[in-house]
């Protein structure tokens, strides 16, 4: 039997990557079939074709796996840049409304988001996504991400965006992405124009 080539230092073990990918894919499949709370570790390992011990080498529990499995999808959501920072672009033209793209993304992944964020979902998942959107808001508003200084405007915007998404999901995405995005956008812009320190304390 030929010798296996040595692993290069600093690179992840391909077997680890395969196991994680299989488990995360299994979770994404299963949440479209049943509530998150009804999915067990046994369900996941059977679907992924890995051992139970392998699961616990990588994840503490099903919710821990759910956070990892949905990170790429969450990154797509955050990448739509739903947080405005002013009413105008640098050249003076109206700022394009990115919210229809956000709600289109949510609609495309509605079973996954509904399972993870709505009534049968996880507070851990909601907090994870809220934190990511808040960081995106800080970046959009020109504020440093890593800081001890709070920015209530970014937190408010993130909560409003996520709250709207969750309500829309609960209502089976009633109304088009364009309609919902257009309805929310003026309020998001008005809030975003509250600059840090505008209350005289920052």
MOGIMO-V60281 format. One record per helix or strand of 2 or more residues. SS is the DSSP state (~ for helix, > for strand). FROM is the first residue (numbers start at 1). TO is the last residue. If there is no record, write none. Layout:
ss=SS from=FROM to=TO
ss=SS from=FROM to=TO
This chain:
ss=~ from=14 to=30
ss=~ from=36 to=38
ss=~ from=41 to=48
ss=~ from=52 to=58
ss=~ from=62 to=69
ss=~ from=71 to=79
ss=~ from=99 to=108
ss=~ from=110 to=117
ss=~ from=123 to=140
ss=~ from=152 to=170
ss=~ from=177 to=192
